[in-house]
Amino acid sequence: MASSEIDQKFLGKLARLVENENPLLSSVLFKILGLSINLSSQLITARKQRRQDGSSGHPPLDLHLHIIWLSREGLLLLDQYVLPSVTLKKNVELKILAYKLLASFYHIIVLYHNTPPVTTIGTNTPEGSVTNGLDKGKGVAKGNGTYGHGASKSISEGGPVGPPPGFGPQSPTAFLMKPGDYLPLAQQCFKEAIALAEQHLWGSHSLRLSVKTEYAAFLYECVHDAEASRKLAKETVSEVYEATEGIDNDMFNDACELVTVLGKMMKRGLGSNNTLRSKGHGTSNSGSQGTPRIEQTEAQAPAPVTAPPGMI
């Protein structure tokens, strides 16, 4: 997600790179970096809370609100400052990273704020009541955002004025972001980021791997298409081994870690004999199995990753 350590590395590196040419853009990138580090801590806390309370456990309201607020601020910074300032001619990696972070923040919004909910992660809200503040026939507001995703308008408008958060029938996060179905918007952002990454970055580039790794997680957790998630993970690993471009040691280590995560994703939803665990596991329930993470050492590690051609 937006809290990925690899994304944070690129944020810091690119913020320093543009510091002399564009101090404002550099300062905004450093702000997004700090926000990402803070958000990472909140997401880890929420994940630990779910483990303690069971797969259907909900994060405390203050933690839930903090996650939504940080994600919203990240979307605003990207929409208002970063995306309008970056072009592919000046900095390819920064352009791709901006789209990847946009998709990442929407991924979090879908997990914790979507209407209708796509997982059991978010706070409980009475069924059918979260859309009361929306006009009939309308979903997420499509504003005049610079790149068509309308983040600024849909976020700045907020939800309708009502009782204090948590005291009304509406979602307690409605005052932070307008309730609605953000799933199609998130999927569109991922596809745009992947298209740019495939066009401009080689197969073993860690930023390209970061985009595809999170999209595989998004397909499993939010779209509930386990087969597509496993297929994407497998194709991405193949692209790494087919790459012939040379990379430095730091990027090589990042690529190895992401390939390890992708190896775990290739097996999610499958039994010990690489068959679906049950008849209904063609689509996954994200509440029962989380996304593999680099730091999870308790899971069985896959076979050691050998260096693909050109990666030494």
BALOBA-1460 file (C-alpha; in Angstrom, 3 decimals):
// residues 312
<rec num="1" residu="m" x="0.000" y="0.000" z="0.000"/>
<rec num="2" residu="a" x="0.987" y="3.628" z="0.387"/>
<rec num="3" residu="s" x="2.916" y="2.514" z="3.479"/>
<rec num="4" residu="s" x="5.237" y="0.278" z="1.452"/>
<rec num="5" residu="e" x="8.859" y="0.721" z="2.476"/>
<rec num="6" residu="i" x="9.847" y="0.644" z="-1.171"/>
<rec num="7" residu="d" x="7.476" y="3.487" z="-1.993"/>
<rec num="8" residu="q" x="8.907" y="5.419" z="0.949"/>
<rec num="9" residu="k" x="12.438" y="4.918" z="-0.391"/>
<rec num="10" residu="f" x="11.429" y="6.352" z="-3.748"/>
<rec num="11" residu="l" x="9.580" y="9.236" z="-2.101"/>
<rec num="12" residu="g" x="12.674" y="10.262" z="-0.151"/>
<rec num="13" residu="k" x="15.003" y="9.834" z="-3.130"/>
<rec num="14" residu="l" x="12.799" y="11.737" z="-5.570"/>
<rec num="15" residu="a" x="12.031" y="14.505" z="-3.074"/>
<rec num="16" residu="r" x="15.760" y="15.176" z="-2.758"/>
<rec num="17" residu="l" x="16.179" y="14.938" z="-6.533"/>
<rec num="18" residu="v" x="13.718" y="17.781" z="-7.288"/>
<rec num="19" residu="e" x="14.606" y="19.910" z="-4.249"/>
<rec num="20" residu="n" x="16.650" y="22.506" z="-6.140"/>
<rec num="21" residu="e" x="14.445" y="22.663" z="-9.220"/>
<rec num="22" residu="n" x="11.059" y="22.657" z="-7.453"/>
<rec num="23" residu="p" x="11.247" y="23.288" z="-3.679"/>
<rec num="24" residu="l" x="7.445" y="23.264" z="-3.292"/>
<rec num="25" residu="l" x="7.086" y="19.865" z="-4.951"/>
<rec num="26" residu="s" x="9.965" y="18.552" z="-2.861"/>
<rec num="27" residu="s" x="8.349" y="19.725" z="0.379"/>
<rec num="28" residu="v" x="5.039" y="18.113" z="-0.605"/>
<rec num="29" residu="l" x="6.785" y="14.823" z="-1.365"/>
<rec num="30" residu="f" x="8.452" y="14.926" z="2.054"/>
<rec num="31" residu="k" x="5.024" y="15.581" z="3.608"/>
<rec num="32" residu="i" x="3.606" y="12.545" z="1.810"/>
<rec num="33" residu="l" x="6.591" y="10.532" z="3.052"/>
<rec num="34" residu="g" x="5.893" y="11.521" z="6.651"/>
<rec num="35" residu="l" x="2.193" y="10.817" z="6.165"/>
<rec num="36" residu="s" x="3.038" y="7.399" z="4.687"/>
<rec num="37" residu="i" x="5.230" y="6.479" z="7.656"/>
<rec num="38" residu="n" x="2.456" y="7.521" z="10.055"/>
<rec num="39" residu="l" x="-0.142" y="5.618" z="8.041"/>
<rec num="40" residu="s" x="2.050" y="2.526" z="8.038"/>
<rec num="41" residu="s" x="2.063" y="2.543" z="11.827"/>
<rec num="42" residu="q" x="-1.730" y="2.918" z="11.965"/>
<rec num="43" residu="l" x="-2.307" y="0.072" z="9.503"/>
<rec num="44" residu="i" x="0.010" y="-2.234" z="11.450"/>
<rec num="45" residu="t" x="-1.893" y="-1.417" z="14.648"/>
<rec num="46" residu="a" x="-5.223" y="-2.128" z="12.928"/>
<rec num="47" residu="r" x="-3.916" y="-5.442" z="11.586"/>
<rec num="48" residu="k" x="-2.685" y="-6.505" z="15.023"/>
<rec num="49" residu="q" x="-6.070" y="-5.554" z="16.461"/>
<rec num="50" residu="r" x="-7.816" y="-7.792" z="13.925"/>
<rec num="51" residu="r" x="-5.539" y="-10.702" z="14.837"/>
<rec num="52" residu="q" x="-6.353" y="-10.300" z="18.507"/>
<rec num="53" residu="d" x="-10.115" y="-9.936" z="17.973"/>
<rec num="54" residu="g" x="-10.439" y="-12.511" z="15.196"/>
<rec num="55" residu="s" x="-10.765" y="-12.099" z="11.444"/>
<rec num="56" residu="s" x="-13.999" y="-10.085" z="11.754"/>
<rec num="57" residu="g" x="-12.668" y="-7.651" z="14.336"/>
<rec num="58" residu="h" x="-13.124" y="-3.948" z="13.630"/>
<rec num="59" residu="p" x="-10.504" y="-1.283" z="14.446"/>
<rec num="60" residu="p" x="-11.319" y="1.183" z="17.246"/>
<rec num="61" residu="l" x="-13.183" y="4.227" z="15.969"/>
<rec num="62" residu="d" x="-10.337" y="6.680" z="16.608"/>
<rec num="63" residu="l" x="-7.892" y="4.430" z="14.746"/>
<rec num="64" residu="h" x="-10.367" y="3.982" z="11.900"/>
<rec num="65" residu="l" x="-10.877" y="7.745" z="11.603"/>
<rec num="66" residu="h" x="-7.135" y="8.386" z="11.677"/>
<rec num="67" residu="i" x="-6.539" y="5.939" z="8.810"/>
<rec num="68" residu="i" x="-9.251" y="7.561" z="6.672"/>
<rec num="69" residu="w" x="-7.985" y="11.070" z="7.452"/>
<rec num="70" residu="l" x="-4.379" y="10.239" z="6.555"/>
<rec num="71" residu="s" x="-5.490" y="8.598" z="3.303"/>
<rec num="72" residu="r" x="-7.648" y="11.583" z="2.426"/>
<rec num="73" residu="e" x="-4.778" y="14.004" z="3.046"/>
<rec num="74" residu="g" x="-2.522" y="11.904" z="0.845"/>
<rec num="75" residu="l" x="-5.062" y="12.026" z="-1.980"/>
<rec num="76" residu="l" x="-5.383" y="15.807" z="-1.681"/>
<rec num="77" residu="l" x="-1.626" y="16.375" z="-1.763"/>
<rec num="78" residu="l" x="-1.244" y="14.169" z="-4.820"/>
<rec num="79" residu="d" x="-4.189" y="15.711" z="-6.641"/>
<rec num="80" residu="q" x="-3.419" y="19.364" z="-5.931"/>
<rec num="81" residu="y" x="0.386" y="19.479" z="-5.978"/>
<rec num="82" residu="v" x="2.117" y="16.378" z="-7.307"/>
<rec num="83" residu="l" x="0.160" y="15.182" z="-10.355"/>
<rec num="84" residu="p" x="-0.154" y="18.640" z="-11.972"/>
<rec num="85" residu="s" x="3.593" y="19.287" z="-11.500"/>
<rec num="86" residu="v" x="5.076" y="16.054" z="-12.836"/>
<rec num="87" residu="t" x="5.536" y="15.000" z="-16.448"/>
<rec num="88" residu="l" x="6.991" y="11.851" z="-17.946"/>
<rec num="89" residu="k" x="9.608" y="13.882" z="-19.818"/>
<rec num="90" residu="k" x="11.093" y="15.300" z="-16.608"/>
<rec num="91" residu="n" x="10.854" y="12.345" z="-14.241"/>
<rec num="92" residu="v" x="9.365" y="9.010" z="-15.266"/>
<rec num="93" residu="e" x="9.753" y="7.370" z="-11.862"/>
<rec num="94" residu="l" x="8.037" y="10.235" z="-10.030"/>
<rec num="95" residu="k" x="5.085" y="10.184" z="-12.420"/>
<rec num="96" residu="i" x="4.624" y="6.445" z="-11.968"/>
<rec num="97" residu="l" x="5.075" y="6.706" z="-8.203"/>
<rec num="98" residu="a" x="2.412" y="9.436" z="-8.038"/>
<rec num="99" residu="y" x="-0.124" y="7.227" z="-9.811"/>
<rec num="100" residu="k" x="0.861" y="4.254" z="-7.687"/>
<rec num="101" residu="l" x="0.378" y="6.231" z="-4.463"/>
<rec num="102" residu="l" x="-2.976" y="7.490" z="-5.745"/>
<rec num="103" residu="a" x="-4.078" y="3.885" z="-6.255"/>
<rec num="104" residu="s" x="-2.658" y="2.915" z="-2.851"/>
<rec num="105" residu="f" x="-4.610" y="5.562" z="-0.957"/>
<rec num="106" residu="y" x="-7.808" y="4.590" z="-2.753"/>
<rec num="107" residu="h" x="-7.029" y="0.948" z="-1.907"/>
<rec num="108" residu="i" x="-7.095" y="1.913" z="1.779"/>
<rec num="109" residu="i" x="-10.286" y="3.933" z="1.301"/>
<rec num="110" residu="v" x="-11.945" y="0.901" z="-0.293"/>
<rec num="111" residu="l" x="-10.868" y="-1.332" z="2.588"/>
<rec num="112" residu="y" x="-11.992" y="0.992" z="5.393"/>
<rec num="113" residu="h" x="-14.623" y="3.324" z="3.959"/>
<rec num="114" residu="n" x="-16.331" y="1.822" z="0.911"/>
<rec num="115" residu="t" x="-20.108" y="1.741" z="0.487"/>
<rec num="116" residu="p" x="-21.121" y="-1.031" z="0.112"/>
<rec num="117" residu="p" x="-18.323" y="-2.595" z="2.194"/>
<rec num="118" residu="v" x="-16.049" y="-4.998" z="0.336"/>
<rec num="119" residu="t" x="-14.458" y="-6.464" z="3.488"/>
<rec num="120" residu="t" x="-15.210" y="-6.858" z="7.176"/>
<rec num="121" residu="i" x="-12.393" y="-4.477" z="8.128"/>
<rec num="122" residu="g" x="-14.396" y="-1.256" z="8.384"/>
<rec num="123" residu="t" x="-16.508" y="-0.102" z="11.298"/>
<rec num="124" residu="n" x="-20.008" y="-1.532" z="11.501"/>
<rec num="125" residu="t" x="-22.697" y="0.703" z="10.038"/>
<rec num="126" residu="p" x="-26.447" y="-0.036" z="9.882"/>
<rec num="127" residu="e" x="-27.214" y="-1.594" z="6.518"/>
<rec num="128" residu="g" x="-28.878" y="0.692" z="4.021"/>
<rec num="129" residu="s" x="-28.333" y="3.848" z="6.060"/>
<rec num="130" residu="v" x="-24.938" y="4.975" z="4.840"/>
<rec num="131" residu="t" x="-26.295" y="6.334" z="1.574"/>
<rec num="132" residu="n" x="-28.952" y="8.564" z="3.123"/>
<rec num="133" residu="g" x="-26.792" y="11.629" z="2.608"/>
<rec num="134" residu="l" x="-26.369" y="10.989" z="-1.129"/>
<rec num="135" residu="d" x="-28.800" y="12.095" z="-3.774"/>
<rec num="136" residu="k" x="-30.687" y="9.254" z="-5.382"/>
<rec num="137" residu="g" x="-28.783" y="7.729" z="-8.271"/>
<rec num="138" residu="k" x="-25.465" y="9.334" z="-7.331"/>
<rec num="139" residu="g" x="-22.340" y="7.631" z="-6.100"/>
<rec num="140" residu="v" x="-18.866" y="9.050" z="-5.597"/>
<rec num="141" residu="a" x="-18.685" y="12.631" z="-6.789"/>
<rec num="142" residu="k" x="-16.805" y="13.000" z="-10.053"/>
<rec num="143" residu="g" x="-15.160" y="16.365" z="-9.763"/>
<rec num="144" residu="n" x="-12.970" y="18.340" z="-12.109"/>
<rec num="145" residu="g" x="-9.729" y="16.901" z="-10.771"/>
<rec num="146" residu="t" x="-6.651" y="17.466" z="-12.876"/>
<rec num="147" residu="y" x="-6.487" y="13.852" z="-13.996"/>
<rec num="148" residu="g" x="-10.161" y="12.956" z="-13.885"/>
<rec num="149" residu="h" x="-10.275" y="11.077" z="-10.576"/>
<rec num="150" residu="g" x="-11.924" y="14.035" z="-8.832"/>
<rec num="151" residu="a" x="-10.155" y="13.476" z="-5.525"/>
<rec num="152" residu="s" x="-10.200" y="17.141" z="-4.508"/>
<rec num="153" residu="k" x="-13.897" y="17.732" z="-5.035"/>
<rec num="154" residu="s" x="-15.200" y="14.478" z="-3.594"/>
<rec num="155" residu="i" x="-12.989" y="14.855" z="-0.525"/>
<rec num="156" residu="s" x="-13.326" y="18.569" z="0.170"/>
<rec num="157" residu="e" x="-17.121" y="18.443" z="0.000"/>
<rec num="158" residu="g" x="-17.180" y="15.904" z="2.805"/>
<rec num="159" residu="g" x="-20.397" y="14.328" z="3.985"/>
<rec num="160" residu="p" x="-23.641" y="16.042" z="4.906"/>
<rec num="161" residu="v" x="-23.917" y="17.846" z="8.229"/>
<rec num="162" residu="g" x="-25.486" y="15.631" z="10.839"/>
<rec num="163" residu="p" x="-24.961" y="14.193" z="14.320"/>
<rec num="164" residu="p" x="-21.424" y="13.924" z="15.724"/>
<rec num="165" residu="p" x="-19.319" y="11.039" z="14.330"/>
<rec num="166" residu="g" x="-20.534" y="7.674" z="15.576"/>
<rec num="167" residu="f" x="-23.884" y="8.966" z="16.904"/>
<rec num="168" residu="g" x="-26.036" y="8.874" z="13.794"/>
<rec num="169" residu="p" x="-27.201" y="6.170" z="11.399"/>
<rec num="170" residu="q" x="-24.618" y="7.276" z="8.855"/>
<rec num="171" residu="s" x="-21.082" y="5.931" z="8.637"/>
<rec num="172" residu="p" x="-18.895" y="7.551" z="11.338"/>
<rec num="173" residu="t" x="-16.307" y="8.382" z="8.657"/>
<rec num="174" residu="a" x="-18.790" y="10.234" z="6.424"/>
<rec num="175" residu="f" x="-17.672" y="13.645" z="7.669"/>
<rec num="176" residu="l" x="-14.142" y="12.912" z="6.390"/>
<rec num="177" residu="m" x="-15.019" y="11.540" z="2.944"/>
<rec num="178" residu="k" x="-18.259" y="11.268" z="1.066"/>
<rec num="179" residu="p" x="-19.664" y="7.715" z="1.310"/>
<rec num="180" residu="g" x="-19.740" y="5.854" z="-1.975"/>
<rec num="181" residu="d" x="-18.314" y="3.041" z="-4.052"/>
<rec num="182" residu="y" x="-14.619" y="3.836" z="-4.576"/>
<rec num="183" residu="l" x="-13.793" y="0.390" z="-5.943"/>
<rec num="184" residu="p" x="-14.015" y="1.275" z="-9.677"/>
<rec num="185" residu="l" x="-11.959" y="4.425" z="-9.117"/>
<rec num="186" residu="a" x="-9.253" y="2.518" z="-7.270"/>
<rec num="187" residu="q" x="-9.124" y="-0.136" z="-9.980"/>
<rec num="188" residu="q" x="-8.823" y="2.537" z="-12.679"/>
<rec num="189" residu="c" x="-5.901" y="4.153" z="-10.817"/>
<rec num="190" residu="f" x="-4.117" y="0.804" z="-10.534"/>
<rec num="191" residu="k" x="-4.558" y="0.123" z="-14.249"/>
<rec num="192" residu="e" x="-3.153" y="3.557" z="-15.126"/>
<rec num="193" residu="a" x="-0.156" y="3.037" z="-12.849"/>
<rec num="194" residu="i" x="0.512" y="-0.438" z="-14.289"/>
<rec num="195" residu="a" x="0.229" y="0.821" z="-17.873"/>
<rec num="196" residu="l" x="2.835" y="3.516" z="-17.177"/>
<rec num="197" residu="a" x="5.119" y="1.099" z="-15.316"/>
<rec num="198" residu="e" x="4.993" y="-1.502" z="-18.085"/>
<rec num="199" residu="q" x="5.699" y="1.128" z="-20.724"/>
<rec num="200" residu="h" x="8.626" y="2.864" z="-19.026"/>
<rec num="201" residu="l" x="10.177" y="0.459" z="-16.462"/>
<rec num="202" residu="w" x="11.820" y="-2.929" z="-16.939"/>
<rec num="203" residu="g" x="10.461" y="-6.093" z="-15.384"/>
<rec num="204" residu="s" x="12.793" y="-6.223" z="-12.359"/>
<rec num="205" residu="h" x="12.456" y="-2.534" z="-11.442"/>
<rec num="206" residu="s" x="11.322" y="-2.393" z="-7.803"/>
<rec num="207" residu="l" x="8.778" y="0.396" z="-8.440"/>
<rec num="208" residu="r" x="7.121" y="-1.645" z="-11.185"/>
<rec num="209" residu="l" x="7.089" y="-4.647" z="-8.853"/>
<rec num="210" residu="s" x="5.585" y="-2.523" z="-6.080"/>
<rec num="211" residu="v" x="2.709" y="-1.433" z="-8.335"/>
<rec num="212" residu="k" x="1.901" y="-4.973" z="-9.445"/>
<rec num="213" residu="t" x="2.300" y="-6.492" z="-5.987"/>
<rec num="214" residu="e" x="-0.238" y="-4.142" z="-4.479"/>
<rec num="215" residu="y" x="-2.618" y="-4.579" z="-7.396"/>
<rec num="216" residu="a" x="-2.490" y="-8.345" z="-6.839"/>
<rec num="217" residu="a" x="-3.382" y="-7.710" z="-3.185"/>
<rec num="218" residu="f" x="-6.191" y="-5.364" z="-4.250"/>
<rec num="219" residu="l" x="-7.663" y="-7.993" z="-6.580"/>
<rec num="220" residu="y" x="-7.665" y="-10.540" z="-3.752"/>
<rec num="221" residu="e" x="-8.855" y="-8.334" z="-0.886"/>
<rec num="222" residu="c" x="-11.280" y="-5.961" z="-2.595"/>
<rec num="223" residu="v" x="-12.311" y="-7.384" z="-5.971"/>
<rec num="224" residu="h" x="-12.353" y="-10.926" z="-4.507"/>
<rec num="225" residu="d" x="-10.893" y="-12.361" z="-7.688"/>
<rec num="226" residu="a" x="-8.382" y="-14.834" z="-6.290"/>
<rec num="227" residu="e" x="-7.630" y="-16.387" z="-9.668"/>
<rec num="228" residu="a" x="-6.742" y="-13.024" z="-11.239"/>
<rec num="229" residu="s" x="-4.578" y="-12.174" z="-8.233"/>
<rec num="230" residu="r" x="-2.627" y="-15.431" z="-8.478"/>
<rec num="231" residu="k" x="-2.265" y="-15.030" z="-12.251"/>
<rec num="232" residu="l" x="-0.898" y="-11.488" z="-11.924"/>
<rec num="233" residu="a" x="1.551" y="-12.569" z="-9.234"/>
<rec num="234" residu="k" x="2.800" y="-15.435" z="-11.408"/>
<rec num="235" residu="e" x="3.174" y="-13.228" z="-14.502"/>
<rec num="236" residu="t" x="5.035" y="-10.579" z="-12.506"/>
<rec num="237" residu="v" x="7.550" y="-13.105" z="-11.174"/>
<rec num="238" residu="s" x="8.105" y="-14.377" z="-14.713"/>
<rec num="239" residu="e" x="8.783" y="-10.814" z="-15.878"/>
<rec num="240" residu="v" x="11.440" y="-10.448" z="-13.196"/>
<rec num="241" residu="y" x="13.295" y="-13.557" z="-14.332"/>
<rec num="242" residu="e" x="13.048" y="-12.522" z="-17.975"/>
<rec num="243" residu="a" x="14.507" y="-9.057" z="-17.355"/>
<rec num="244" residu="t" x="18.051" y="-8.525" z="-18.616"/>
<rec num="245" residu="e" x="18.678" y="-4.991" z="-17.357"/>
<rec num="246" residu="g" x="21.252" y="-4.478" z="-14.623"/>
<rec num="247" residu="i" x="20.213" y="-3.002" z="-11.271"/>
<rec num="248" residu="d" x="22.067" y="-1.864" z="-8.164"/>
<rec num="249" residu="n" x="22.260" y="-3.852" z="-4.923"/>
<rec num="250" residu="d" x="19.518" y="-1.880" z="-3.175"/>
<rec num="251" residu="m" x="17.009" y="-2.434" z="-5.973"/>
<rec num="252" residu="f" x="18.074" y="-6.080" z="-6.202"/>
<rec num="253" residu="n" x="17.282" y="-6.604" z="-2.509"/>
<rec num="254" residu="d" x="13.910" y="-4.867" z="-2.904"/>
<rec num="255" residu="a" x="13.113" y="-7.004" z="-5.939"/>
<rec num="256" residu="c" x="13.963" y="-10.192" z="-4.028"/>
<rec num="257" residu="e" x="11.661" y="-9.215" z="-1.157"/>
<rec num="258" residu="l" x="8.784" y="-8.439" z="-3.506"/>
<rec num="259" residu="v" x="9.302" y="-11.678" z="-5.430"/>
<rec num="260" residu="t" x="9.056" y="-13.510" z="-2.087"/>
<rec num="261" residu="v" x="5.736" y="-11.773" z="-1.375"/>
<rec num="262" residu="l" x="4.487" y="-12.529" z="-4.884"/>
<rec num="263" residu="g" x="5.442" y="-16.186" z="-4.396"/>
<rec num="264" residu="k" x="3.123" y="-16.316" z="-1.385"/>
<rec num="265" residu="m" x="0.378" y="-14.551" z="-3.335"/>
<rec num="266" residu="m" x="0.571" y="-17.204" z="-6.036"/>
<rec num="267" residu="k" x="-0.592" y="-19.785" z="-3.469"/>
<rec num="268" residu="r" x="-3.320" y="-17.828" z="-1.677"/>
<rec num="269" residu="g" x="-6.683" y="-19.535" z="-1.724"/>
<rec num="270" residu="l" x="-5.117" y="-22.870" z="-2.669"/>
<rec num="271" residu="g" x="-4.842" y="-25.991" z="-0.569"/>
<rec num="272" residu="s" x="-1.735" y="-28.083" z="0.009"/>
<rec num="273" residu="n" x="-2.169" y="-29.754" z="-3.398"/>
<rec num="274" residu="n" x="-2.509" y="-26.399" z="-5.200"/>
<rec num="275" residu="t" x="-6.266" y="-26.868" z="-5.496"/>
<rec num="276" residu="l" x="-8.972" y="-24.511" z="-4.297"/>
<rec num="277" residu="r" x="-9.579" y="-24.986" z="-0.580"/>
<rec num="278" residu="s" x="-13.308" y="-25.226" z="-1.145"/>
<rec num="279" residu="k" x="-15.814" y="-24.864" z="-3.916"/>
<rec num="280" residu="g" x="-16.425" y="-21.240" z="-2.961"/>
<rec num="281" residu="h" x="-12.778" y="-20.219" z="-2.926"/>
<rec num="282" residu="g" x="-12.736" y="-19.072" z="-6.516"/>
<rec num="283" residu="t" x="-13.569" y="-15.754" z="-4.883"/>
<rec num="284" residu="s" x="-11.834" y="-15.008" z="-1.641"/>
<rec num="285" residu="n" x="-13.034" y="-13.628" z="1.646"/>
<rec num="286" residu="s" x="-10.468" y="-11.073" z="2.711"/>
<rec num="287" residu="g" x="-11.565" y="-11.294" z="6.274"/>
<rec num="288" residu="s" x="-10.185" y="-14.800" z="6.557"/>
<rec num="289" residu="q" x="-6.771" y="-14.345" z="4.998"/>
<rec num="290" residu="g" x="-4.689" y="-11.183" z="4.881"/>
<rec num="291" residu="t" x="-2.156" y="-9.995" z="2.352"/>
<rec num="292" residu="p" x="1.301" y="-11.519" z="2.729"/>
<rec num="293" residu="r" x="3.782" y="-8.951" z="3.969"/>
<rec num="294" residu="i" x="7.541" y="-8.776" z="3.773"/>
<rec num="295" residu="e" x="7.960" y="-8.645" z="7.528"/>
<rec num="296" residu="q" x="5.796" y="-11.697" z="8.281"/>
<rec num="297" residu="t" x="8.454" y="-14.251" z="9.149"/>
<rec num="298" residu="e" x="6.131" y="-16.733" z="10.780"/>
<rec num="299" residu="a" x="4.764" y="-17.870" z="7.424"/>
<rec num="300" residu="q" x="6.591" y="-20.624" z="5.631"/>
<rec num="301" residu="a" x="9.230" y="-19.073" z="3.411"/>
<rec num="302" residu="p" x="9.320" y="-20.070" z="-0.260"/>
<rec num="303" residu="a" x="12.386" y="-21.467" z="-1.932"/>
<rec num="304" residu="p" x="15.399" y="-19.101" z="-1.986"/>
<rec num="305" residu="v" x="15.249" y="-16.554" z="-4.763"/>
<rec num="306" residu="t" x="18.095" y="-16.755" z="-7.249"/>
<rec num="307" residu="a" x="19.292" y="-13.761" z="-9.177"/>
<rec num="308" residu="p" x="17.558" y="-13.311" z="-12.554"/>
<rec num="309" residu="p" x="19.777" y="-12.520" z="-15.558"/>
<rec num="310" residu="g" x="21.236" y="-9.020" z="-15.422"/>
<rec num="311" residu="m" x="20.312" y="-8.415" z="-11.750"/>
<rec num="312" residu="i" x="23.836" y="-8.796" z="-10.331"/>
